[in-house]
Amino acid sequence: MKNGLFKVLSKFNKKMLPNYSQKQLDLAKATKLQKAIIGWKTWVTKNSLK
């Protein structure tokens, strides 16, 4: 159940949230919102792979 939820969230992230790795965003220059999005995407991805 929990794993399925994270898989759905992962698909949402891929479609709706920006991809900063393709934009070559420098983490030192990232805003707090950009860092929060990166953290959210990392957390969801980590949990969907379990």
TORBA-602305 format. One record per residue: residue in three letters; x, y, z of N, C-alpha, C, O, CB in turn. Coordinates in pm, whole numbers, padded with zeros to 5 digits, always signed. Each point is the difference from the previous one (the first is absolute). Glycine has a CB too. Layout:
// residues N
AlaXYZXYZXYZXYZXYZ...
***
This chain:
// residues 50
Met+00083-00119+00000-00083+00119+00000+00087+00125+00000-00016+00088-00084-00166-00213+00206Lys+00275+00132-00028+00085+00118+00013+00089+00015-00123+00020+00111-00050-00024-00135+00300Asn+00058-00087-00299+00087+00004-00116-00076+00048-00124+00056+00074-00081+00081-00261+00179Gly-00261+00146-00112-00083+00042-00112-00025+00150+00001+00000+00066-00104-00108-00290+00105Leu+00086+00279+00119-00021+00144+00014+00124+00077-00046-00012+00101-00070-00146-00143+00262Phe+00274-00005-00153+00123+00069-00039+00026-00013-00150+00058+00090-00060+00034-00131+00288Lys-00133-00068-00288+00016-00015-00146-00089+00101-00073+00042+00056-00102+00011-00301+00131Val-00174+00268+00021-00089+00099-00059+00058+00140+00018-00001+00080-00094-00198-00229+00138Leu+00249+00178+00075+00063+00130+00024+00122+00020-00088+00025+00112-00046-00108-00119+00281Ser+00158-00097-00260+00117+00008-00085-00040+00036-00143+00066+00082-00065+00050-00250+00210Lys-00223+00108-00194-00048+00033-00135-00048+00145-00007+00023+00068-00099-00088-00308+00064Phe-00001+00286+00142-00044+00140+00007+00121+00093-00004+00000+00100-00072-00204-00168+00203Asn+00307+00035-00053+00120+00082+00003+00064+00012-00138+00042+00108-00041-00004-00177+00278Lys-00033-00042-00307+00064-00001-00130-00075+00087-00101+00062+00066-00084+00022-00296+00133Lys-00217+00231-00041-00079+00076-00096-00017+00146+00038+00000+00087-00088-00118-00296+00036Met+00105+00239+00180-00041+00135+00041+00112+00088+00057-00004+00122-00016-00215-00222+00059Leu+00317+00042+00021+00104+00080+00062+00119+00017-00094+00028-00089-00081-00102+00009+00307Pro+00144+00193-00215+00113+00025-00090+00115-00096+00023+00021-00049+00111-00087+00287-00119Asn+00141-00264-00097+00116-00087+00005+00125+00089+00003+00044+00050-00104-00166-00239-00020Tyr+00178+00207+00241+00114+00091+00015+00131-00059-00050+00093+00075-00029-00210+00024+00222Ser+00126-00230-00202+00125-00061-00049+00019+00028-00148+00113+00019-00045-00132-00198+00219Gln-00089+00182-00251+00012+00032-00142+00028+00149-00020+00063+00038-00099-00219-00226+00045Lys+00111+00271+00147+00026+00144-00007+00136+00036+00057+00041+00116-00005-00286-00076+00021Gln+00315-00139+00038+00132+00017+00060+00001+00109+00107+00082+00092-00002+00020-00169-00212Leu-00196+00064+00307-00013+00095+00110+00115-00018+00098+00031-00111+00041-00281+00110-00067Asp+00313+00111+00063+00107-00001+00100-00066+00004+00138-00071+00095+00031+00236+00021-00189Leu-00142-00218+00239-00064-00007+00132+00040+00115+00091-00076+00038+00089+00070-00285-00114Ala+00123+00302+00005+00044+00112+00082-00083+00125-00030-00012+00088+00085+00244-00185-00079Lys-00287+00105-00126-00078+00118-00040-00150-00026+00001-00078+00088-00036+00271-00017-00104Ala-00234-00189+00181-00142-00036+00000-00074+00073+00111+00054+00024+00108+00003-00249-00203Thr-00182+00261+00067-00084+00064+00101-00051-00105+00098+00016-00120-00023-00083+00301-00142Lys+00005-00136+00272-00054-00093+00099-00111-00086-00060-00011-00118+00033+00068+00280+00150Leu-00138-00105-00271-00105-00077-00065+00058-00108-00090-00049-00113+00000-00100+00314+00009Gln+00253-00168-00084+00064-00099-00086+00062-00112+00082-00008-00116-00038+00053+00295-00131Lys+00017-00145+00281+00058-00101+00087-00109-00089+00061+00020-00120+00016+00172+00274+00034Ala-00306-00094-00017-00111-00078+00055-00054-00097-00104-00032-00115+00033-00026+00306+00120Ile+00048-00148-00278-00048-00088-00107+00099-00114-00022-00042-00115-00018-00077+00308-00091Ile+00247-00164+00111+00102-00104-00017-00008-00101+00115+00008-00121-00023+00143+00285-00098Gly-00166-00115+00243-00013-00088+00116-00125-00087-00007+00004-00118+00032+00119+00287+00102Trp-00234-00110-00176-00125-00075-00014+00014-00111-00103-00039-00114+00025-00090+00318+00040Lys+00185-00170-00181+00016-00098-00107+00094-00113+00043-00023-00116-00034-00019+00296-00136Thr+00147-00146+00243+00094-00100+00049-00067-00094+00100+00018-00121-00007+00171+00282-00029Trp-00266-00104+00128-00068-00081+00102-00101-00094-00063-00006-00117+00036+00038+00302+00130Val-00111-00134-00260-00101-00084-00067+00068-00110-00081-00044-00115+00005-00114+00311-00016Thr+00263-00162-00062+00070-00099-00081+00061-00109+00088-00010-00118-00032+00058+00294-00139Lys+00014-00136+00281+00061-00095+00092-00104-00098+00055+00025-00120+00008+00147+00292+00053Asn-00288-00120-00023-00104-00087+00056-00071-00084-00104-00052-00107+00033+00023+00274+00145Ser+00025-00121-00301-00067-00080-00104+00087-00118-00044-00052-00096-00057-00069+00301-00020Leu+00250-00200+00103+00090-00108-00038+00010-00110+00105+00057-00106-00028+00069+00272-00104Lys-00179-00144+00249+00007-00100+00108-00086-00118-00031-00007-00094+00080+00052+00273+00083
***
